[in-house]
């Protein structure tokens, strides 16, 4: 079972969805995260239409700004059940709100009651200049995890550039995970992230992701499986191939409590 837990579709037009569908051929199923490219209602509706046409291959996460959107259970359930989506994605840095904003905390409480996961998309990859990098720091989620210990959380992109904070978070909290979304061309960054996770003994808390369209599942899988060849001419530490394969083949849906549709 290979799950790509981190993909996007640019504008959800026919060209972009075709590219996304082609990229997902390398995996069994994937999570499609709603973006901030348009009004959140429109984005969630378009995402719903796309993933529901391909229910056997993907699930969608609705985008929410808890400081501006309705966060009562009825409203959130209408997004999930009415649109056929199975989790939420938040953009604290891009949205310019602190992860423990009072309304955000009420949002987390409701989502925990609903038993749904939240993907924190706060990495510095391609952040706009208006984004608040301070709010991207994974350690800010520690209060969230302490307050809501049953809330399933994913720290996107390994929390780059705050990887050490991410490793501390996934090590400390049972239901906090991170997605190992690498950039195959960034050899030194990839090497350091994987070795650091292995040395911290948290490889079991990592989920595979490609970050499509910034990367493809096939390319990321190939790079990870050939990890020990990245710096083969050096005497730097290696990581057992089995540990890396376990990340790639991990059933992220089961860990995040996501129900598969018929045919998945």
N, C-alpha and C positions, 0 to 999 in steps of 0.2 A: 504494500500500500504506500504510494508516494503522493503526498499532499503538498501542493505549493500554497503555503498559507499567506502569501503576500503578492497579489497582483492588482493592477489597475487597468482600466480601459480609458484611454484619453478622453474622447468626446462621445463615446458610445454610438458613433455613426457606423455605417456598414463597413468602411475600410478598417477602422480601428477594431471593431468586433471580429472581423475576419482574421486580422493579425493575432488577436488574443486567442481565438479558437485554435489557430495553427500552433501557437506557442504551448498551449495546454496539452497538445498531443503527447508530450514527453512525460506527463504525469497522469495519475489516475483521476485526480480531482483537484480543485483549487478553491481558494477564497478570493473573491473580488471585493476590493475595498472601494467604497464610494469616495470621490474626490471633492475638492473645494472649487471646482472649475465653474460652477454655476450656483444658483440658489440651491440650498440643501434639499428642499422639497422636490425640485425638478430632477436633481441628480439621483435621489433615492428612487423616484418613480422610473426613471430611465434604466437604472441599474436593475430594478425589480423586473422590468420587462425583459431585459437581456438574460439574467440568470434563470428566470422561470422558463425561458425557451430552451434552456440547457441544464435542466435540473439534475440530470444524471452526471454532469461533469463539474458543477460548481455551485457554490453558495455565495450569497452576498451579505456584506456588512453595511448597515446604514450609517451615514455620517450625521453626527449630532454636535452642536455647539451648546453645551449645557447652560451656558451663561445667557443664551438668547432664546433657545427653543423650549417648548413645553416639555417638562420632565416628569410629569405625573405618570403613574403606571398605565392609565387608560390611553394616553397619547403615545407612549412608547410601544405599548402592545399593538396599537393600530398600525404603527410603522412596521413592526415585525410580522405580525400575523396577517395584516391586510396586504402587505407588499411581498410577503413570502421571504423575508430576509431573516438571518439567524445570528446576528451579533451587531455590535456597534464599533465605529472607528471615530476617534477624536483626534483633533489636531491642536494641541495646546499651544505650541510655539507659533504656528501660523495664525491661529485664532486669537492669540494675544491674551490668553487667560492662564492663571496659575492652576496647576493640576488639582490643588486642594481649595479652590474657590468654593464658597459656601454652597452655591447652586450645583457645582460639579459634585460635591460630596453627596448631595441629595440624589443626584442622578445615579451615582454609583450604588447607593443604598437600594434604589429601585431595581437597577439591573441585577444586583446580587439576588434580590427576591425573585426575579424572573428566571434566574439560573442561566443567564446568557454571558458570553465573553465580551471583553472590550479590547480593541487593538489600539495602542497608543502610538500614533504615527508622528513622532517628534524628532526623528533623526535630522541631522544637519544636511543630509543629501539634498541638494537642489533647493534649499530654503530660500525664500524670497528675502530681500533686504529688510522688509518690514517685520519679519518674524522675530519673536523674542527668544533668543537662544537660551537664555537663563531658564525658561520654562520647559526646555527640552531635556533637562538633566534627570536621569532616571531615579536618582535618590529622592527626588520630590514625590515619587510615587510610594515611598515607604510608608507614609502616613495613611495613604489609601489602603495599602495592603494590610496594615495593622488594624485599621478600623473595620475593614470588610474582608476578613480572612478567607471567605468562601468565594469571593469574586475572582473569576478566571481572567487574568490580564496577560497581554502579550506586549512586550517592549519591542517596537519595530526597529529593523535594521541594526540590531545589537546595540541600539542607543548611541551609535557613532555620532560624535567623537568621544562619548563618555562610556567607553566599553567597560572599564573597571567598575563603574557604578552599576552597570547592567549585571555584571557577573555577581556582584554583591547582592543585588536584589533577587536574582533567581536562586542563589544559594540560600538566602534567608527565608524566602516565602514559598510555601508549598504550591500555591496556585499562580505564581508569577513565572512566565516563560519569556523567551526572547527568540526572534526569528533570525536564523543564520542566513541573512540575505547578503551575499558577497558581491563584489565586483571583480570578475575573473581577471581583468586587466590590471588590477591593483594587487600585485603579487605580495608585496611586503605587508600591506594592510590585512589581506586575507590570512597570510601565515600567522601574523601576530594574534589575530582574533581567535583562530582555531586553537593555537597552542595555549593561549591564556585560558580559554574555556576548559581545555583538557587538564591543564595543571591545577585549575580550581575545582576539578572533578564535578563539573556541571553540564557535561555533554548531554546528559539525560533530560535537561531542561531546555534544550534548543530545538526549535522547529525549523524545518526547511522552508525557504522562501526564495523567489527569484527577483522580486521587485519589478516585474514586468510593467511597463515597457523598457525600463532602464537595463534590464537583464532578461535572459531567457532561462527557463528551467533546464533545458538541455545543456546549455553552456555552463551553468552553475554546477550541475551534477557532474559533468565531465571534469571540471576544475577540482571539485571536492574529492572525487574518487582518485584523482591523480595528485592529491595534496602532497604526498611525500616526495613527489618528483619536482615540486616547484623550486626547491632549493637543494636539489640532489647533489650538487657539487660542493656543498658545504658540510660542516659537521654540526649544524644546528639540530636541535631536538626534533623528532618526528612524532607523529600521532598514529596509533594503531588504526589501520584502515577500517576495521570492524566498527570502531567507535564512530567514525565518520559516516559509514554506511547506515548505522542505526539512526543517525539524525535524518538522513535522506528518506529512509523507509519508515520513519515514525508516523503513527496514526494520530495526527494532530487533531482530527475531529473528535476522537475519543477523549483526548486530554482536555479539550475545550468544551466538551459536553454538547457537541453539534450533532444533530440527528440527520442521518443520511436520507435522501429521498429514494424512492423506488428506483432500482437500477444502479445505485451507487455502491 
